[in-house]
Amino acid sequence: MTTGKRALRLGIAGPVGTGKSSSIANICTALAQEFRIGVITNDIYTDEDARFLKAAGVLPEERIRAVETGACPHTAIRDDVSMNLLAVEALEEDFDPLDIVLIESGGDNLTATFSPALVDAQLFVLDVAGGGDVARKGGPGIGRADLLIINKIDLGPHVDVDVDLMLEDAKKAREGGPVLGVSRKVPETVDALADWVREVHARFDKGDHTPIDPGPMAPHFHAEEEGEGYMHTHAEGGEAHQH
C-alpha cells in the first residue's frame, strides 16, 4: 500500500567533472539517517555514476538506479522527461515512502535546466578546478537554478583560483541567489548544503514550495562527424539544424 504522498524531487546538473556525483554522496551521507533517500543517475550509454555511488556505500544499493538516456543529457531532463519520470515513479513505488529523490543529469554545459515537470527544485554544480571565471559566464543553469554549488573549494590554492572572488562573481551572476562553496574535506560546508536541502524539504512537506521553471536552455551547437552539426534551441518547434 502506498502512502499517496510523493517524495521531494531535487535535480542536480552541471558540466562533466564538476562533482555532481560527489555532491549527491555528500547529501546522502549527511542526511541518510534523517530522510529516506533515493537516487536516479543519468548517463548516455553507461551506469558509471550509479556504480560510483553504490561503491561509496552512501545508500542501500537498491535505492540507486541508472537511466541510460541514449541522447544528449539535457534532452532527458528538459525536452522529454518521460524516461526519468518513469524511473522516479518506479523507485518511489518500490520503496514507498521515500522523502527525497535526487536526480542527476548527465554531464552537460552551462545552460542545462530541468523541467519543473520532473523536479521540484534544482542545483547546479561548478568546480573551482574548472576556472575562476566560469561563474561569471552565466547562463540559465548558473543564473536560475535554486542553488549554485561551487565545488572543490579546497583546490583553490592548487589551481590558482581565488575562491572568495569566484563566490562573489557567482552571487553577482545570480543577482543574489543562493550560492554555496562546498568541499567534502570541509565538514561545515557539507553541513550547509544539508541545511539547504532540509529547508527545501520542510517547505515542500508543508505544501509551501512551488517549483519555478528556470526557463529553457540557451541555444547551443552540437558537433557531429566531419565537422557538421546542428543548433539545439529548446524553444517551441525543437531543433534548428545548421550544417
DASULVEN-V212122 format. One record per residue. N is the residue number from 1. PHI is phi in degrees with one decimal (none if undefined). PSI is psi in radians with two decimals (none if undefined). D_LAST is the distance of its C-alpha to the last C-alpha in Angstrom with 1 decimal. Layout:
n=<N/N>
phi=<PHI/PHI>
psi=<PSI/PSI>
d_last=<D_LAST/D_LAST>
//
This chain:
n=<1/2/3/4/5/6/7/8/9/10/11/12/13/14/15/16/17/18/19/20/21/22/23/24/25/26/27/28/29/30/31/32/33/34/35/36/37/38/39/40/41/42/43/44/45/46/47/48/49/50/51/52/53/54/55/56/57/58/59/60/61/62/63/64/65/66/67/68/69/70/71/72/73/74/75/76/77/78/79/80/81/82/83/84/85/86/87/88/89/90/91/92/93/94/95/96/97/98/99/100/101/102/103/104/105/106/107/108/109/110/111/112/113/114/115/116/117/118/119/120/121/122/123/124/125/126/127/128/129/130/131/132/133/134/135/136/137/138/139/140/141/142/143/144/145/146/147/148/149/150/151/152/153/154/155/156/157/158/159/160/161/162/163/164/165/166/167/168/169/170/171/172/173/174/175/176/177/178/179/180/181/182/183/184/185/186/187/188/189/190/191/192/193/194/195/196/197/198/199/200/201/202/203/204/205/206/207/208/209/210/211/212/213/214/215/216/217/218/219/220/221/222/223/224/225/226/227/228/229/230/231/232/233/234/235/236/237/238/239/240/241/242/243>
phi=<none/-89.2/-80.2/84.0/-120.0/-84.8/-78.7/-67.4/-111.4/-113.8/-95.7/-125.6/-123.8/151.1/-63.3/-59.1/84.7/-79.5/107.1/-63.9/-65.4/-68.8/-66.4/-62.4/-60.4/-60.6/-63.1/-63.9/-61.2/-75.6/-120.2/-63.1/-83.3/-106.5/-128.0/-89.4/-116.5/-127.0/-134.7/-119.9/-106.7/-120.4/-139.9/-69.7/-129.5/-133.4/-119.5/-55.4/-66.6/-63.5/-66.3/-60.8/-68.0/-64.5/-64.7/-73.7/69.4/-77.8/-148.4/-55.3/-55.4/-68.8/-96.0/-120.7/-128.5/-111.7/-114.8/-95.1/-73.1/68.7/-154.2/-50.8/-55.0/-71.2/-58.6/-79.3/-111.2/-128.3/-78.1/-140.5/-87.6/-59.7/-61.5/-69.4/-63.7/-62.9/-65.5/-65.2/-63.9/-66.1/-63.4/-64.5/-67.8/-70.7/-123.0/-59.2/-95.3/-108.5/-94.2/-140.5/-119.7/-98.5/-116.3/-96.4/-73.1/-63.7/-59.0/-142.4/-92.8/-73.8/-97.0/-62.3/-138.4/-88.0/-73.9/-66.9/-73.7/-105.6/-125.5/-91.3/-156.9/-137.3/-111.7/-120.7/-115.0/-114.0/-134.4/-58.9/-66.0/-76.7/117.2/-69.0/-89.7/-61.8/-61.6/-71.4/-72.9/63.2/111.8/-56.8/-63.7/-68.7/-78.5/-121.2/-62.5/-66.2/-145.9/-106.5/-103.6/-96.8/-94.0/61.0/-63.2/-66.8/-85.3/-46.7/-62.4/-85.0/-120.6/57.2/-115.3/-81.1/-63.3/-60.4/-66.0/-62.1/-65.7/-64.5/-61.0/-64.0/-64.2/-66.0/-63.1/-99.7/52.1/92.2/-63.0/-63.5/-133.6/-126.1/-87.9/-132.6/-144.8/-65.1/-88.9/-120.4/-53.6/-66.5/-75.1/-67.2/-61.6/-64.8/-64.1/-62.2/-62.4/-62.9/-62.5/-57.4/-63.8/-64.8/-63.8/-62.1/-66.0/-61.6/-63.9/-85.0/81.1/-100.0/-106.3/-117.7/-59.0/-111.6/-76.2/-74.2/91.8/-68.4/-64.9/-70.3/-57.7/-152.2/-96.4/-107.8/-78.1/-127.9/-64.5/60.8/79.6/-87.8/174.5/-153.5/-88.4/-106.3/-99.3/63.4/-83.6/-60.2/103.6/84.4/-99.4/-98.5/-93.2/-134.5/-108.3>
psi=<2.30/2.78/-0.36/-0.01/2.12/2.92/2.76/2.29/2.06/2.22/2.47/2.00/2.99/2.87/2.88/2.34/0.03/-0.31/0.64/-0.80/-0.69/-0.53/-0.72/-0.75/-0.72/-0.80/-0.82/-0.77/-0.70/-0.51/-0.04/-0.46/-0.20/-0.60/2.67/1.96/2.49/2.78/2.38/2.16/2.68/2.27/2.77/-0.86/0.04/3.08/0.56/-0.82/-0.68/-0.70/-0.64/-0.82/-0.65/-0.75/-0.55/-0.29/0.51/-0.37/2.84/2.35/-0.61/-0.22/0.19/2.05/2.63/2.48/2.16/1.87/-0.53/0.17/-3.06/2.36/-0.68/-0.39/-0.71/-0.17/-0.18/-0.96/-0.82/1.67/0.14/-0.70/-0.80/-0.69/-0.74/-0.70/-0.72/-0.81/-0.67/-0.71/-0.78/-0.66/-0.71/-0.51/0.51/2.23/2.50/2.60/-0.66/2.36/2.18/2.21/1.98/2.17/2.69/2.79/2.28/-2.98/-3.01/-0.09/-0.05/2.29/2.57/2.60/2.41/-0.17/-0.27/-0.75/2.77/-0.46/2.75/2.53/2.51/2.34/2.17/2.91/2.64/-0.65/-0.29/-0.15/2.42/-0.29/-0.10/-0.74/-0.53/-0.32/-0.33/-2.67/2.84/-0.70/-0.85/-0.80/-0.48/-0.08/2.74/-0.52/2.37/2.21/2.17/1.85/2.82/0.71/-0.35/-0.29/-0.13/-0.95/-0.44/-0.30/0.28/0.77/2.27/1.76/-0.72/-0.73/-0.71/-0.71/-0.71/-0.74/-0.68/-0.73/-0.68/-0.74/-0.48/0.11/0.76/-0.04/2.74/2.37/2.36/2.27/2.24/2.47/2.36/-0.29/-0.06/1.62/-0.63/-0.44/-0.63/-0.65/-0.70/-0.68/-0.77/-0.69/-0.68/-0.77/-0.74/-0.78/-0.76/-0.74/-0.69/-0.73/-0.76/-0.76/-0.57/-0.11/0.30/0.07/2.25/2.10/2.39/2.22/2.05/-0.04/2.87/2.77/2.67/2.65/2.46/2.76/2.36/2.06/2.55/-3.10/2.68/0.54/0.01/3.03/-2.93/2.71/2.29/2.05/-0.49/0.10/3.03/2.38/-0.18/-2.25/2.32/2.11/2.36/2.00/none>
d_last=<53.2/50.4/51.2/49.0/47.6/44.2/43.2/41.5/37.9/36.4/32.7/31.9/28.4/27.2/25.2/25.9/29.4/30.8/33.5/32.7/34.8/37.6/37.6/38.2/40.8/42.5/42.6/44.0/46.5/47.8/48.0/48.4/52.2/51.8/49.0/47.9/44.3/41.5/38.0/34.7/32.1/28.4/26.5/23.5/25.5/28.9/31.9/32.4/33.1/35.6/37.4/37.7/39.3/41.6/42.7/43.5/45.8/44.9/45.4/46.7/44.0/44.0/42.8/39.6/36.8/33.2/30.3/27.5/24.5/22.2/19.1/18.1/21.5/21.2/20.4/24.0/25.6/23.9/22.0/24.2/27.3/29.1/29.2/30.6/32.9/34.4/34.9/36.6/38.8/39.9/40.8/42.8/44.6/45.5/46.9/48.1/48.9/46.2/46.2/42.7/39.5/37.0/33.4/31.3/27.5/25.5/24.6/21.9/21.0/23.1/21.9/23.1/25.6/27.6/28.2/31.9/32.2/32.1/34.0/36.8/35.9/33.4/33.6/31.0/31.7/31.1/33.0/34.9/33.6/30.1/31.4/33.6/31.0/28.7/30.7/30.4/26.6/27.1/24.6/25.5/26.7/28.9/30.1/30.8/31.8/35.5/36.2/34.5/35.8/35.8/36.6/38.4/40.4/42.9/40.4/40.3/42.9/41.3/37.9/39.2/38.1/40.4/40.3/42.3/39.9/36.9/38.6/39.5/35.9/34.8/37.5/36.5/32.8/34.2/36.8/39.6/38.1/39.5/38.6/40.3/40.5/41.1/42.2/43.7/46.3/47.4/49.0/49.4/45.7/45.2/48.1/46.3/43.2/45.6/47.3/44.1/43.4/47.1/46.8/43.8/45.5/48.7/47.0/45.2/48.4/50.3/47.7/47.0/43.3/40.5/36.9/34.8/31.1/29.4/26.6/22.9/20.8/18.9/15.2/13.6/10.5/10.4/9.6/9.4/10.9/10.4/8.5/5.3/5.5/6.1/8.9/12.2/14.7/17.8/19.0/20.4/18.0/16.1/12.4/10.0/6.5/3.8/0.0>
//
